Structures are given as structure tokens and as C-alpha cells.
Amino acid sequence: MSLGATLAIAIEALRAHALRSLLTMLGIVIGVAAVIVMIAVGDGARRQLEAQIKSLGANLMMVFSASPTFTGARAAVGSTFTLSEEDAFAIGRELSDYVAAAAPALRGSGQIVAGNANWSTTFYGVTPEYFEVREWTLAAGRLFDEAEINGAAKVAILGQTVARELFGEGNPLEQTVRIRTVPLTVIGVLAAKGQSPSGTDLDDVLLMPITTARNRVLGSTTLAKSRAVGSIQIKLLEGVDHKEAEEKIRELLRQRHRLQPGQDDDFTLRNMTEILQAREDSSKTMSWLLAAVASVSLLVGGIGIMNIMFVSVTERTREIGIRRAVGARAKDIRRQFLVEASLLAAIGGLIGCLVGAGGSLLLGRLTGWPIELSLGSMLLSVGFAATIGIFFGFTPAQKAARLSPIEALRHE
């Protein structure tokens, strides 16, 4: 018997018991839909984390000022200034085998005013290396030049959010903004970055030369004298060992700060890439774990198919006897029931794909979660469902093939 004829008979057999076939497929539908939803949510979360890693900059490591322990207590990170521009220059110069660039930065916050508009934001005093470390390009305008850095020029570069809130659809270039009564001329607008892993808007920022922030905006004589900074952001070279680079940076800073063995660091070092990579790995593991749990529904559906196929063999025993009597071979009977079981599973898998895709999109819209539908995962789910149909349908098909034609014809 040809495969086409076998398929036609299988479809007719399923149509004859449409409700039973539909209920049998339900387990497969639920299993495939659940797998697709779980993988879509997991892939979406992983893609979001990849975007966040890219937005921070590749191979990023940060060093923050922190006060040493005093009378048993330790102040918060950044509450005192224990780092300096010279520390950043030393890291870039002496650890060139590990470090591509090191950028010192001073951080502050305040209300920015432009005409009748105002906006509260975070500002940073930075050097040109900052843009290399953070891999941050401009959407418009230009960067600070060396003369502006050395002369503490009153210039600023706006993030996309600040530019939008202060100037709307207008052009902010060459416009004047005021922060803490200091007027700054806008010379550039940063390209959009999006959100950080903690949900902070990275585009809600204003950048100015580090000398301008220190001497004019923050206006601290102590900061100016020590050339102190709140943090140093470091871009590591591709392929270097992050742990080894971290130890080299710590060793250099402890030596420069004259810290004795056993004395606590007066800085905090964080490897942002490793932190985000750990989160991505955890997200990937969780998504596959959830998909594996959802796959149990597929196994339950396969058992349901096996049970129904046993019932079908019993109901059609006389039909099997007649077909054997007119020349059908045992392998033809076996193939007939295998095709029916596989067809049940495959149709259930296709319906499950539609339900899973629709459910994923609906879940993303209702919850705001990132969703990433994968054609590969959908095809894999359907293929797995069909394989389950063959696996669980084999035993009933084998039983049907082994029936004695004479005994089958006598069956009532």
C-alpha cells in the first residue's frame, strides 16, 4: 500500500472520531504551547540582557571610591573620594597588556534649566576616554576637545532623554542650559542607549569636561587640589582573563594608595561584564528548565495517544482481519497505525505552535516582558511531538500487526 493511500485512510479514521481525536491531541497542544511560551520568554530575557551588556560597553570594569573602615564602620561606595585622575592614567599606562582605556569620572545631580523648561538629571564630568570605554557615539554634534578639557570650558553633551525633555523636537545644538547656575553650551547629543540592567534610563544624563564639573559645577577646592574622582571606568582588551586583570588593577591601586597587607581596600572594584554574563547564564538555565518542565505535558500527551491507539486497535480488529485477508501485510497494518499516531501528534503540535505563538505575544503585551519567538524552537517542538507520536504509537501498531487474520475475522 502506498504512503498516500495510508495517509488518506489515517485522515478518514481520525475524522470518523473527530471529538476523540481532538481530546487526544489536547495534551500535545498544551505541551507544545507551553514549551514555545517558555522558550520565547527565556530568549526574550536573554536578548534583553545582551542589549544591556552592549549598552554598558564591552569588557567593562568599574572602580568606585570608598572610604576605609573607621571605628568598625564603612561608609557607602562613593561617599568619599579616594580615587584620582592619576590613578586612571596609571591603570591605562602600567596595565596596557590588560586595559584598552581607563576613564575617570565625577558624578553629580541637579536641575537643568533651558529657557522655560527644566529637568532633574544626573551629570558626569568625564574625559574623552569615557566615550571609548562606554562605546558611546554621538547622534549629533561633536565631542570635547583637548583645549576645552584643559580650560574647564562651559560646554555639555546631552543624553537623548534630557535633550527631548528640554528642547522637544527642537535642535539643542549651540543652545544654552544652566545647571547649578552655571551656563553650558550644548555641543553634542549622545546616541540612544536605553536602560541599564537595574532599569535606569542611561539616556537621562548630561556630560561635561571633568575639569568643568570639578572646578565650576561642584566647585570644591579639595577636589580641585587632589584631582579626585568618584569612579574609574575601565575597558579591558579582548581575550584577557578578567580575574587576572581585576587582580592586577587591585594590586596597582593598593600600591598607589600605600595600603598595608591586611588593610581593607579604599575602593570597590566591580566587573560588570561578568555580573551581566552570570545573569544571562542564569536566565538561560531557567528558561530551559521551564521548557523541560513544560515538556512533561508532551509525554502525558504521548501516553494519551498510546491509550487511544490501543482502543482503536480493539475497535478495528475485524477491519484488520479483513484487510489481512485481502492481502495486506503485517508491515502495512503497522505503518497504518503509526501514521495515525504520528498524524495525531503532528496536528496537535501545529495547533500548539499557533496557541504558543499567540500566547507568547499576548503575555508580552499584558506584562511588558520581552518576547523572542524562534522559528527553530517551533519546528523543533512539532518534530518532537511527531516523534512522541511514533514512539508511543509503536506498541499499539505492533499489536495490530501481530493479530492473527483468522482470530481478527472472528472478532465481534
C-alpha positions in Angstrom: 0.0 0.0 0.0 1.3 3.4 -0.9 2.0 6.1 1.6 -0.6 8.4 0.1 -3.3 5.7 0.5 -2.1 5.1 4.0 -2.3 8.8 4.8 -5.8 9.1 3.3 -7.1 6.1 5.4 -5.5 7.6 8.5 -7.2 11.0 8.0 -10.5 9.3 7.4 -10.1 7.3 10.6 -9.4 10.5 12.6 -12.4 12.3 11.0 -14.6 9.4 12.0 -13.9 10.0 15.6 -13.2 13.8 15.5 -14.0 14.6 19.1 -12.0 11.8 20.4 -9.1 12.7 18.2 -9.3 16.4 19.4 -9.3 15.4 23.1 -6.3 13.0 22.4 -4.4 15.9 20.8 -5.1 18.2 23.7 -2.1 17.0 25.8 0.2 17.6 22.8 -1.3 21.0 22.1 -0.8 22.1 25.8 2.7 20.7 25.9 3.9 22.3 22.7 2.3 25.6 23.5 3.9 25.6 27.0 7.3 24.8 25.6 7.1 27.6 23.0 5.9 30.2 25.6 8.7 29.3 28.0 11.4 29.4 25.3 10.1 32.7 23.9 10.2 34.3 27.4 13.6 32.9 28.1 15.0 34.0 24.7 13.5 37.5 25.1 15.1 37.9 28.5 18.4 36.7 27.2 18.2 39.1 24.2 17.4 42.0 26.6 20.4 41.1 28.8 22.6 41.1 25.7 21.4 44.5 24.7 22.1 45.7 28.3 25.6 44.3 28.1 26.2 46.1 24.8 24.7 49.4 26.2 27.2 49.4 29.1 30.2 48.7 26.8 32.2 45.6 26.1 34.5 44.1 28.8 33.6 46.9 31.3 35.1 47.1 34.8 34.4 49.8 37.3 36.3 51.1 40.3 34.4 53.2 42.8 35.8 55.4 45.6 35.0 54.1 49.1 36.1 55.2 52.5 38.3 52.8 54.5 36.9 51.2 57.7 36.8 53.6 60.6 35.7 52.6 64.1 34.2 49.4 62.8 32.0 51.1 60.2 32.5 51.5 56.5 30.9 54.4 54.5 28.9 53.8 51.4 30.6 53.5 48.0 31.3 56.9 46.5 30.6 58.7 49.8 34.3 59.9 49.9 36.8 60.4 47.1 39.8 58.0 47.4 40.5 57.8 43.6 42.2 60.4 41.4 42.7 61.1 37.7 46.3 59.9 38.2 45.0 56.5 39.3 43.1 56.3 36.0 46.2 57.3 34.0 48.3 54.8 35.9 45.9 52.0 35.1 45.9 52.8 31.4 49.7 53.3 31.3 51.0 50.5 33.5 48.5 47.8 32.7 48.4 48.2 28.9 48.6 44.5 28.5 45.1 44.2 30.0 43.5 47.6 29.6 42.3 49.3 26.4 41.3 52.5 28.1 40.6 53.9 31.6 38.2 56.9 32.1 37.9 58.9 35.4 34.5 60.4 36.1 32.9 62.7 38.6 29.2 62.3 39.3 26.6 64.8 40.5 22.9 65.6 40.1 20.8 68.7 39.7 18.1 70.7 37.9 18.9 71.6 34.4 17.2 74.7 33.0 16.8 75.7 29.4 14.5 78.7 28.7 11.2 77.9 30.3 11.9 74.1 30.5 13.7 72.3 33.3 14.6 68.7 34.1 16.3 66.9 37.0 19.1 64.6 35.9 22.5 63.1 36.6 25.6 64.8 35.2 29.1 63.4 34.8 32.4 65.1 34.4 34.4 63.0 32.0 37.4 62.8 29.8 37.5 61.8 26.1 38.3 58.2 27.1 34.9 57.9 28.6 33.3 57.6 25.2 35.7 54.9 24.2 35.2 52.9 27.3 31.4 53.1 27.2 31.3 52.7 23.4 29.1 55.7 23.2 28.7 57.6 19.9 27.1 60.9 19.1 23.8 61.3 17.3 24.7 65.0 16.6 27.4 67.5 17.3 31.0 66.8 18.5 33.0 65.7 21.5 35.1 67.9 23.8 38.5 68.8 22.5 41.7 69.0 24.5 41.5 72.8 24.9 38.1 72.5 26.4 39.2 69.8 28.9 42.3 71.8 30.0 40.4 75.1 30.2 37.3 73.8 32.0 35.1 75.1 29.2 31.4 75.6 29.8 30.2 73.0 27.3 28.0 70.0 27.6 26.7 66.9 25.7 23.1 65.8 26.4 21.6 62.4 26.5 18.6 61.7 24.4 16.1 61.9 27.3 17.5 65.3 28.5 17.5 66.7 25.0 13.9 65.7 24.5 12.7 67.0 27.8 14.4 70.4 27.5 14.0 71.0 23.7 11.3 68.7 22.5 11.7 68.3 18.7 13.9 71.3 18.5 17.7 71.3 17.8 19.6 71.6 21.1 23.0 72.2 19.5 24.5 75.6 20.4 21.7 76.2 22.9 22.5 77.2 26.5 21.5 75.1 29.5 22.1 76.0 33.2 23.0 73.6 36.0 23.6 74.9 39.5 23.6 78.5 38.0 26.5 77.6 35.6 25.6 78.2 31.9 26.8 75.5 29.5 26.6 75.5 25.7 25.3 72.2 24.1 27.9 70.9 21.6 26.6 67.4 21.1 23.7 64.9 21.6 24.5 61.2 22.5 23.1 58.3 20.6 20.4 56.4 22.5 21.5 53.7 24.9 18.2 52.5 26.5 18.0 51.0 30.0 20.7 49.6 32.3 20.3 46.2 33.9 18.8 47.9 37.0 16.2 49.7 34.9 17.9 53.1 35.0 17.5 55.3 31.9 21.0 55.6 30.5 19.9 58.4 28.2 18.9 60.6 31.2 22.4 62.1 31.5 24.4 65.2 30.8 28.2 65.0 30.2 30.7 67.8 30.6 34.5 68.0 30.8 35.8 66.6 34.1 37.5 69.9 34.9 34.3 71.8 34.4 32.4 69.5 36.8 35.2 69.8 39.4 36.0 73.5 39.2 32.8 75.2 38.1 29.8 73.0 38.9 30.8 71.1 42.0 33.1 73.9 43.0 35.2 72.0 45.5 38.7 73.3 46.3 39.6 69.9 47.9 38.5 68.1 44.7 40.4 70.5 42.5 43.6 70.2 44.6 43.6 66.4 44.7 42.1 65.9 41.2 39.8 63.4 42.9 37.2 61.4 41.0 34.3 59.3 42.1 34.9 56.4 39.8 37.2 55.0 37.1 35.6 53.1 34.2 37.9 50.6 32.5 37.6 48.8 29.2 39.6 45.6 29.1 41.3 44.3 26.0 39.5 41.4 24.1 40.6 38.0 25.2 42.2 38.9 28.5 41.5 37.0 31.7 39.0 39.2 33.7 40.0 37.7 37.0 43.7 38.2 36.4 43.1 41.8 35.1 41.0 42.5 38.2 43.8 41.3 40.5 46.3 43.5 38.6 44.2 46.6 38.9 43.6 45.9 42.6 47.3 45.4 43.2 48.2 48.6 41.4 45.7 50.7 43.3 46.7 49.3 46.7 50.3 50.1 45.9 49.5 53.6 44.8 47.3 54.2 47.9 50.0 52.8 50.2 47.7 50.2 51.8 49.4 47.7 54.1 48.9 44.0 53.9 45.7 43.1 55.7 44.3 46.6 55.4 41.0 46.9 53.6 40.8 48.4 50.1 39.7 52.0 50.0 37.9 51.4 46.7 35.4 49.0 45.3 36.0 47.0 42.1 33.2 45.6 40.0 33.4 43.5 36.9 30.1 44.5 35.1 30.5 42.1 32.2 30.9 39.1 34.5 27.9 40.2 36.6 25.7 40.5 33.5 27.0 37.3 32.0 26.1 35.4 35.2 22.6 36.9 35.0 22.4 35.8 31.3 23.6 32.3 32.1 21.0 32.0 35.0 18.3 33.3 32.7 19.2 30.7 30.0 19.3 27.9 32.5 15.9 28.9 34.0 14.3 29.1 30.5 15.5 25.6 29.6 14.4 24.3 33.0 10.9 25.7 32.5 10.9 24.3 28.9 11.9 20.9 30.3 9.1 21.0 32.9 6.6 22.0 30.1 7.9 19.0 28.0 6.3 16.7 30.6 2.9 17.7 29.1 4.2 16.3 25.8 4.9 13.0 27.5 1.5 12.9 29.0 0.0 13.6 25.6 2.0 10.8 24.2 0.7 8.4 26.8 -2.8 9.6 25.8 -2.1 8.8 22.2 -1.0 5.3 23.1 -4.1 4.6 25.1 -6.4 5.8 22.3 -4.5 3.8 19.7 -4.9 0.7 21.9 -8.7 1.4 22.0 -8.6 1.9 18.2 -6.9 -1.4 17.6 -9.5 -3.2 19.7 -12.4 -1.4 17.9 -11.0 -2.1 14.4 -9.9 -5.7 15.0 -12.4 -7.1 12.4 -11.3 -4.4 9.9 -7.7 -5.5 10.4 -8.7 -9.1 9.8 -10.5 -8.2 6.5 -7.5 -6.2 5.3 -5.1 -9.1 6.1 -7.5 -11.4 4.3 -7.4 -9.4 1.1 -3.6 -9.2 1.0 -2.4 -6.5 3.4 0.9 -7.4 5.1 1.8 -7.1 8.7 4.0 -4.1 8.0 1.2 -2.4 6.1 -1.0 -2.6 9.3 1.9 -1.5 11.4 2.5 1.5 9.2 -1.2 2.4 9.1 -1.4 2.8 12.9 2.0 4.5 13.1 0.8 7.1 10.6 -2.4 7.7 12.5 -0.5 8.2 15.8 2.1 10.5 14.1 -0.7 12.5 12.4 -2.4 13.0 15.8 0.8 14.2 17.3 1.8 16.4 14.4 -1.6 18.1 14.1 -1.6 18.7 17.8 1.9 20.1 17.5 0.9 22.6 14.8 -2.1 23.7 16.8 0.2 24.0 19.8 2.5 26.2 17.8 -0.3 28.6 16.9 -1.5 28.6 20.5 2.0 29.1 21.9 2.9 31.9 19.5 -0.4 33.7 20.2 0.0 33.1 24.0 3.6 34.5 23.9 2.6 37.7 22.1 -0.4 38.2 24.5 1.8 37.6 27.5 4.4 40.1 26.3 1.7 42.7 25.7 0.0 42.2 29.0 3.1 42.0 31.2 5.6 44.1 29.1 8.1 41.2 29.2 10.5 40.9 26.2 9.4 38.1 23.9 11.5 36.4 21.3 9.7 33.9 19.1 12.0 31.4 17.4 11.0 29.5 14.3 13.6 26.9 15.2 12.1 26.2 18.5 8.6 25.9 16.9 9.8 23.5 14.3 11.7 21.5 17.0 8.6 21.3 19.1 6.5 20.0 16.2 9.2 17.5 15.3 9.4 16.3 18.9 5.6 16.0 19.1 5.6 13.8 15.9 8.5 11.7 17.3 6.5 11.2 20.5 3.5 10.0 18.3 5.7 7.4 16.6 7.3 6.3 19.9 4.0 5.9 21.8 2.1 4.6 18.8 4.6 1.8 18.1 3.3 -0.6 20.7 -0.4 -0.4 19.6 0.8 -0.6 16.0 2.9 -3.7 16.7 -0.1 -5.3 18.5 -2.3 -4.7 15.4 0.3 -6.1 13.1 0.6 -9.3 15.1 -3.1 -10.1 15.2 -4.0 -13.4 13.6 -6.1 -12.8 10.5 -8.5 -15.7 11.4 -8.9 -14.6 15.0 -9.4 -11.0 13.9 -12.2 -12.0 11.4 -13.9 -13.9 14.2 -13.8 -10.8 16.5 -17.2 -9.3 17.2 
